[in-house]
Amino acid sequence: MKDYEIVVGLEVHAELNTKSKIYCNCRNAFGLEVNTQVCPVCMGMPGALPTLNEKVVEYAIKMGHAMNCTIHNVCKQDRKNYFYPDLPKAYQISQAEVPLCENGYLDVMVDGEVKRIGVTRIHIEEDAGKLLHDESFHGSLVDLNRCGVPLIEIVSEPDIRSSAEAKAYLETIKSILQYINISDCKMQEGSIRCDVNVSVREKGCKEFGTRCEMKNVNSFSAAVRGIEYEAKRQIEILEAGGTITQETRRWDDVKGKSILMRTKEDAQDYRYFPEPDLLTIVVDPAKVEALKESIPELPNAKIMRYVADFGLSQMDATLIAEDIDRSTLFDACNQIGTCKAKNISNWILADIAKYTNETGKSILDTPLSAQRLCTLVEQVEKGIISNSSAKKVFRLILENDEDPLTIIEKNGMAQNSDTNFLEQLAKEVLANNEKSVNDYKNGKTNALGYLVGQCMKASKGKANPGICLLYTSPSPRDYAAS
């Protein structure tokens, strides 16, 4: 069998969270009663004229800056002609020749390495409606609420060489959209979705193979499964002496396979021509620059910084950076600088993540400020309280809105770190547990945990376990002999 290489390009569609639709004043909202957010413009009534929503242009430019694109402050819109029941005008207003943004790139981290993926273009367009199918009625019904919902389409270069790279790219785009607050990215509502173009070629070959496009990819994990399935399908055809036909396929995630829909169209099949009912888009260069200045440090940059500056693993850095609330808290704690970044990371990804997942709350909306978290972690690092006590303090901070030091003092949680006291305590424990001491001397290292536990029990949980460990583990035979 020949050695093949996967080539993937992605087309990501993201719904923008503007208050109104792209070409009319209808409300841009999900889940409302069918056909209640419609008007002559988005229903495609003859004579109705569209008006471009300025906020859509601003949002697209922000995404263009975030993905290192060239921004065209003068561009136009075009009609993309095709017939489908959920497209009442029989054309979609989009951009063909001159998009708002093009020739960009996105750096993502995959397996500890930085991968640069080219971005061909980002353009604005309107969404189509939605066909409804149900066993309670025959045929299909059309809900036009989604007609005219503003979209940006982000088209990558065919630079992706594995499903892992595709997933990293998609997850980075999602987090960027959320960071700059232009899309809610709720995949279950279709706010972000992608079409996947896959081809294969022999390794070392410069020419691309024939690509197939997969529609209906509704999650990033589905994109991974779809890419792996489609590459395998194409390789099997080529190995059997067949050829790949350019086509559009529908991904069925339940069955885990793609199904032929139609022969793939080319751009000329859509008969693009300039949209005659809309003026040329002209954006003041000063406005373009101001939008660039509004872009915060983005998650992909944060991941690389967290790995380089704080020594976090790629996984931990990603889990923090791709969540705005987590990264805000992490950055604020490291700005204070009183405790180790790794310990802050552990708290954010363990106890804090558990709390937010269980309650659905943002940690930034609770009494746990960055200063309080740093104070709490600092007490553990200094050995003033144990990890188990710190978890209780954490809960009390959230419940009572109190400072950690106040909680520790009021509840008597401070550990006893008096070395003279703990040394004497360890001697007594060892003298009273001769069997465990002998077990430890004979190589049964788990006996040590029992001895430390006895120290904790004797001190009613107040002993510093680290110091107890010091006095029980080095030379237990010495204490036993004494």
Secondary structure as GFF3:
##gff-version 3
##sequence-region A 1 482
A	DSSP	beta_strand	4	15	.	.	.	ID=ss1
A	DSSP	alpha_helix	54	66	.	.	.	ID=ss2
A	DSSP	beta_strand	70	71	.	.	.	ID=ss3
A	DSSP	beta_strand	74	75	.	.	.	ID=ss4
A	DSSP	beta_strand	78	81	.	.	.	ID=ss5
A	DSSP	beta_strand	91	94	.	.	.	ID=ss6
A	DSSP	beta_strand	101	110	.	.	.	ID=ss7
A	DSSP	beta_strand	113	126	.	.	.	ID=ss8
A	DSSP	beta_strand	130	132	.	.	.	ID=ss9
A	DSSP	beta_strand	141	143	.	.	.	ID=ss10
A	DSSP	beta_strand	150	156	.	.	.	ID=ss11
A	DSSP	alpha_helix	163	179	.	.	.	ID=ss12
A	DSSP	three_ten_helix	187	189	.	.	.	ID=ss13
A	DSSP	beta_strand	192	202	.	.	.	ID=ss14
A	DSSP	beta_strand	212	217	.	.	.	ID=ss15
A	DSSP	alpha_helix	220	239	.	.	.	ID=ss16
A	DSSP	beta_strand	247	252	.	.	.	ID=ss17
A	DSSP	beta_strand	257	263	.	.	.	ID=ss18
A	DSSP	three_ten_helix	267	270	.	.	.	ID=ss19
A	DSSP	beta_strand	273	274	.	.	.	ID=ss20
A	DSSP	beta_strand	281	282	.	.	.	ID=ss21
A	DSSP	alpha_helix	285	293	.	.	.	ID=ss22
A	DSSP	alpha_helix	299	310	.	.	.	ID=ss23
A	DSSP	alpha_helix	314	321	.	.	.	ID=ss24
A	DSSP	alpha_helix	324	336	.	.	.	ID=ss25
A	DSSP	alpha_helix	341	347	.	.	.	ID=ss26
A	DSSP	pi_helix	348	352	.	.	.	ID=ss27
A	DSSP	alpha_helix	353	359	.	.	.	ID=ss28
A	DSSP	three_ten_helix	363	365	.	.	.	ID=ss29
A	DSSP	alpha_helix	370	381	.	.	.	ID=ss30
A	DSSP	alpha_helix	387	400	.	.	.	ID=ss31
A	DSSP	alpha_helix	404	410	.	.	.	ID=ss32
A	DSSP	alpha_helix	419	432	.	.	.	ID=ss33
A	DSSP	alpha_helix	434	441	.	.	.	ID=ss34
A	DSSP	alpha_helix	446	458	.	.	.	ID=ss35
A	DSSP	alpha_helix	465	472	.	.	.	ID=ss36
A	DSSP	alpha_helix	476	481	.	.	.	ID=ss37
###
